[in-house]
Amino acid sequence: MEKIRLVLFIFLLGLIPITAQVEEKAITLETETGNIEGTLLLPLTPENPPVVLIISGSGPTDRDGNNPIMKNNSLKMLAEGLAEYGIASLRYDKRGIGESKDAGPTENQLRFENYVDDAKAWIQLLSQETRFSKVAVLGHSEGSLIGMLASQNTAVAQYISVAGIADPAAKALKEQLKAQPAFVTELSNPILDQLEMGQQVDSVPPILFSLFRPSVQPYMISWFQYDPKEEMAELDIPILIVQGTTDIQVDTSNAQALADANPKTQLQLIEGMNHILKLAPLDRTANISTYSLPDLPLIEGLVDRIAQFMN
């Protein structure tokens, strides 16, 4: 009985956040078209921590989870929270974004595979570091699919999807655009259909130009060819799927579909968590208001669950 108690105590001790110091280092990935800049967060204990590569979502989202319009610090807080559990992390600005803005290529030359190749290069860099006990990958939103693809046939020991979509991106965009006035979907659906078939659209209505401008269409075509459920099925490592119940961009059916695609998955729904990992109601206005609150903490329980999975 005493032995059982001791084992239980040691197990629980491993799940208690520590208050050890953290070392923050700038880190650079050199590529043929320019440098990609990141931040390595290292807890000073344990000596050989696990490390997680954190991949941000779509658009001009930087390593901290922020974009030029809205700042929420969600991924920065996630990295700092994991460090309290003795988990190191590397998060980075994707090429063309933030401090990696000059990494190229130009927008009309960018392909989804560029992001996947960059993630693979970071994984290789981390796996060569003897200080880390293992390498995990965490992808948020669009980063979920990037991480999924990058984790296949690499040195990744665990994969974590947070707020990832289950359907090909064209279908997911159609669902998201349903929240807009009817005329928007009437104009956008034919464009999405054509891009999904691998064909560029010459004439884009001005109201949709920012979304479907000609220079971004090649990227969208490359992105649309992937089915996250099929890619999830290819993973042969432990998987954690995390989804919030008040995410107005990605609903919980996506998480369930991803979980159903691979028997190695653990599914965790977090009550009240929105797309940027904060506590928020379903009301759209109130929910989106949290996207611009950089000091609002992450929802309780999120970091604990990820740390439990990794440890």
Secondary structure, DSSP 8 states (H G I E B T S, - for coil): -HHHHHHHHHHHHTTS-----EEEEEEEEEETTEEEEEEEEEESSSSS--EEEEE--SSS--TTS--SS----HHHHHHHHHHTTT-EEEEE--TTSGGGTTS---GGG--HHHHHHHHHHHHHHHHT-TT-S-EEEEEETHHHHHHHHHTTTSS--EEEEES--SS-HHHHHHHHHTTS-HHHHHHHHHHHHHHHTT---S---GGGHHHH-GGGHHHHHHHHT--HHHHHHT--S-EEEEEETT-SSS-HHHHHHHHHT-TTEEEEEETTB-TTSSB--S-HHHHHHGGG-TTS---TTHHHHHHHHH-
